[in-house]
Amino acid sequence: MNNILEETNNNNQIKTRQRVIDHGEVFTSEREVNAMLDLVKQETERIDSRFLEPACGTGNFLVEILKRKLNIVENRYSKNQLEYERYAILALSSIYGVEILKDNVQTCRDRLLGVFTHFYLNNYKKKIKSECLKAAEFILNRNILWGDALSLKTPDEKAEPIIFSEWSAVNGSMIKRRDYTMANLLVNQPMKGPNLFSDLGDKAFIPTPVADFPLINFLKLGEDDTSKL
Ligand SMILES: C[S@@+](CC[C@H](N)C(=O)[O-])C[C@H]1O[C@@H](n2cnc3c(N)ncnc32)[C@H](O)[C@@H]1O
């Protein structure tokens, strides 16, 4: 009996021995994920708090964060479908991940979209809008990226810089996208001391976007999704 349980745990946390050797791929169990997230519980329940996981695997942390945020969205906004959709998209758009193995990237995106869809369906059943799901998919393609979190580039011969999109809600349903290289975001962002979010009167670092997009209604985001891995 114990062996079967252990095997189940291993199956959940380890895919193959070789992947552990090559990439240190051991996924964190749900219990540990929740215990760790509880250390920053308030942030996990703030709809627009930004989370970036630089070696996100298949998304064990990110999935749980999204569930927590969507529970809040549901409690506060489910009486009004458009409000729910805006805040659910805001919750999703502030979750970021980088992962070196392509299959994990895709699984992570699929799991997050699955959670998003589950909550959405649960609230609105047949009234759900395909545009909203497409917007969620578009954002996930931009936020969960294939990359090497050490070099901050794609792990292929092209070695392209990892570029993240910042999404900001403006005037209700409009959304603003600005792209930044991960290197630029991190270069002047020490864990301690002055940083982008400091409000202590320190010198703040303002990163420069590499692309700036016109305002768009969030339900139109997925209209021409050409994002690829
Ligand atoms: C210990 S696992 C943790 C996965 C996930 N954070 C979790 O807790 O379930 C480490 C993950 O980092 C990925 N990884 C290893 N080196 C990496 C790198 N340089 N950049 C990005 N991801 C990397 C592995 O493929 C693996 O999925």
The ligand as a Gaussian input file, in Angstrom:
#p B3LYP/6-31G(d) Opt

LIG

0 1
 C       12.634000      21.471000      -9.553000
 S       11.634000      21.658000     -11.018000
 C       10.407000      22.721000     -10.350000
 C        9.222000      22.947000     -11.237000
 C        8.130000      23.833000     -10.604000
 N        8.675000      25.087000     -10.174000
 C        7.521000      23.127000      -9.416000
 O        7.768000      23.546000      -8.292000
 O        6.771000      22.159000      -9.622000
 C       12.667000      22.739000     -11.964000
 C       12.129000      23.104000     -13.337000
 O       13.015000      24.064000     -13.907000
 C       13.254000      23.767000     -15.262000
 N       14.557000      24.348000     -15.566000
 C       15.786000      23.837000     -15.327000
 N       16.751000      24.691000     -15.691000
 C       16.109000      25.792000     -16.180000
 C       16.561000      27.035000     -16.716000
 N       17.852000      27.317000     -16.846000
 N       15.623000      27.921000     -17.118000
 C       14.301000      27.649000     -17.020000
 N       13.827000      26.490000     -16.519000
 C       14.705000      25.573000     -16.102000
 C       13.166000      22.263000     -15.338000
 O       12.838000      21.818000     -16.627000
 C       12.072000      21.972000     -14.317000
 O       10.799000      21.945000     -14.917000

